[in-house]
Amino acid sequence: MTQSQATNTASRPAGGRLAGQRVVVIGGTRGIGFAAAQAVAAEGGEVVVASRNPGHVARAVAALGPSASGHALDIGDRQAAAAFFAQVGPFDHLVTTAAQVLRKSLLEADLDEARASFEGKFWGQVHAARFGAPLIRPGGSIVLVSGISSRRGLGGMAFPSAINGAIEALSRSLAVSLAPIRVNTVSPGYIDTPGHGGAERSAVLKKVAAAIPAGRPGRPEEVAQAIVYLITNPFSTGTVLDIDGGHLAS
Ligand SMILES: NC(=O)c1ccc[n+]([C@@H]2O[C@H](COP(=O)([O-])OP(=O)(O)OC[C@H]3O[C@@H](n4cnc5c(N)ncnc54)[C@H](OP(=O)(O)O)[C@@H]3O)[C@@H](O)[C@H]2O)c1
């Protein structure tokens, strides 16, 4: 075990749809990724979480309980991604929620920051799929994460929109080229998570989300349910599943 690796030694609950399955969640230490890791553990799966901040990793592993483990990793770093998967070894399902979103318009954004956001979210998911796919056992799957700005012109979201569109296109192509590994994407709308801004943004989010059919922002666990569905449904591949409270429909 390395210094950047954390393990929870509590015993795993018996049963569940993911009993005996090993699920890697890149970005699984906060927000939607952490909720997905919790949902996997609740289904009896063994979960491996990874993110950049070792403190986030240790806290998540402690909270996740049964046989969770974690690694510090910047998935945008190609060499680190390759080394991570070599260390993790064979597993069943890959979920990639890691991202740091740049909410700036084309004319306002620092272009180095814009490139860095592609490195983390788009190239991060490419790295995860490239180095993770060869280790996925038969019956396994990949769930990528985009966002509804791929298909909706949201002001100040030029770069997330482009990244999310690229991920959805990537996902459909990978569903064909990596078969029989199933590849799906979950596309969240407004979800109230720590990374999406703390108390101030949370209030803004609630106000904006009042106009969508659901009348409120989503919860991380509502996206996590969709991720578990995509992992466990053997006929789902090439799907982009919107969990957006009706935002795209309105
Ligand atoms: N929340 C929303 O409203 C919303 C809407 C549309 C799409 N999405 C998408 O859903 C996904 C999850 O969003 P979220 O709101 O749950 O985000 P979040 O709360 O900020 O959590 C992001 C997680 O990813 C990790 N991370 C970030 N960059 C990383 C990197 N380069 N390498 C490894 N780990 C990294 C973070 O931990 P560390 O800080 O420790 O690295 C954290 O655990 C993202 O792709 C986001 O764009 C979210």
The ligand as an ORCA input file, in Angstrom:
! r2SCAN-3c Opt
* xyz 0 1
  N     -23.341     19.507    -10.156
  C     -23.915     19.895    -11.287
  O     -24.828     20.740    -11.323
  C     -23.452     19.284    -12.590
  C     -24.146     19.624    -13.762
  C     -23.732     19.081    -14.962
  C     -22.651     18.219    -15.001
  N     -21.990     17.910    -13.853
  C     -20.839     17.036    -13.950
  O     -20.927     15.973    -13.011
  C     -19.611     15.606    -12.607
  C     -19.510     15.665    -11.086
  O     -19.822     16.979    -10.683
  P     -19.935     17.376     -9.140
  O     -20.822     18.560     -9.079
  O     -20.222     16.180     -8.333
  O     -18.434     17.884     -8.876
  P     -17.657     18.114     -7.488
  O     -18.600     18.195     -6.348
  O     -16.721     19.247     -7.746
  O     -16.787     16.794     -7.337
  C     -15.773     16.554     -8.273
  C     -14.936     15.386     -7.785
  O     -13.912     15.132     -8.752
  C     -12.628     15.219     -8.133
  N     -11.729     15.768     -9.169
  C     -11.786     16.977     -9.786
  N     -10.813     17.084    -10.706
  C     -10.125     15.909    -10.672
  C      -9.006     15.395    -11.388
  N      -8.375     16.125    -12.330
  N      -8.566     14.137    -11.120
  C      -9.181     13.377    -10.172
  N     -10.240     13.813     -9.455
  C     -10.704     15.063     -9.702
  C     -12.825     16.092     -6.888
  O     -11.946     15.767     -5.820
  P     -10.508     16.491     -5.624
  O     -10.772     17.943     -5.425
  O      -9.950     15.767     -4.427
  O      -9.731     16.194     -6.872
  C     -14.229     15.668     -6.477
  O     -14.193     14.445     -5.747
  C     -18.665     16.572    -13.331
  O     -18.245     15.997    -14.536
  C     -19.551     17.764    -13.605
  O     -19.102     18.555    -14.680
  C     -22.360     18.431    -12.639
*
